[in-house]
Amino acid sequence: MTLSDLTLPIPYEDAKALALVFTPQLAARLAELHAEHGSPNCVPMPRTMADGRLMLSADVLTEIEPGGLLHAMWAAADQQVLGQAVEVLPWADAVALLPPDQPMA
């Protein structure tokens, strides 16, 4: 499933059960967007997976609506690119793909 398959906004209880998985290139672009439009009160910190992709809890999606801490960043992002480039996995499946020396706390 990709981000475009989700109906946003997503409730927090649903979001925390999912992981967003993306390439280092997309992570770099998201970091640029955050530097320009993000909030210091919500700084997403993705974890590197064993295959080099990055993962982040989908709970950040609860902050993209108007009034949310990541709304300006989301509004500045290319929604179509994000929709296709971000894979959505169950949290447990994504955690299982972390390197053995980097377990989730």
N, C-alpha and C positions, 0 to 999 in steps of 0.2 A: 504494500500500500504506500502511496505517496501523500505528501501534505495536501495535495489537491483533492484527495479522496475524503478528507475530513470536512465536516460542516463546522465552520467557525462562527461564533465563539464556541469553545469546548469547555464544559464544566471542569472545575479543578479536580474533582474525584476521578473523572475519566482521564484527564491530562496526566496526572501523576502516575498512571499505569502504562504510559507510553513513552517511547524515546524517539527523538528526532536524530536521524543519522545522515551525515553529509560529508563531502570531501573537504580536504584542507583548503582547496582553492575557494570554495564557498565560505568556509569559516573565515578566511582572510577578508572576503568581501563583507561579511556580516560584522566583523570587527571594525572595519572602516565605517560602516553605517552606524554602528554603536558609538564610535568616537565622535561622529558628527551629530547624531540625532538621539542617542541613547541617554539613559538616566544613570547617574552614579549610584542610585538606590537599587538598581537591578542590573547586575553585570553578569551575563551568562558565561559560565566557565565550562566549556565542553571537555570531555575526557577522550583521550585517544584510544581507539580500539586496536586490537591485534592486527587488523588488516590496513591500518593507517587512516581509516575514516575516523570521524569524530562523532560523539553522541552527546546529547543534551536532553534533560528531562523536558517533556512536552508541556510541563506546567508553565513554561515561559509564554505559551500561547494564551494564557489567561490575562496577560498584560498588554495585549495588542489592540484591544478595543479602545475607543475614545475614553480618555481619562486614565488609561493604563500607563504604566511606567515605560513600556516599549512601543506605545502607539506611534510616536513620531518616526521611530526607526522602521517600524512595519510599513507605515505609509510611504516612506522613501524607498523601500525595497521593491524590486521587480517581482510582483506577486506570481506572475506566470512562471518565472524561472524557479522561484522557491517551491511552488506547487509541484513542479516536476522533478526538481533536483534533491528534495529532502525526502528520504525514506522514513516511514513511520513503522516502528516495531514495538511489540510488547516490551515493557521495561525489562522483564526477566530475560528475554531473548537477547536484548542488547547487552545487558550486563554479562551474560555468558560469553560474549565476544570480546570482553576486555582481556588484556594480557594477564597471565596468572600472577604477575608481580604487582598488579594494580587493582586489587579487588575493591569493590565499592564498600565504603564504611557503613 
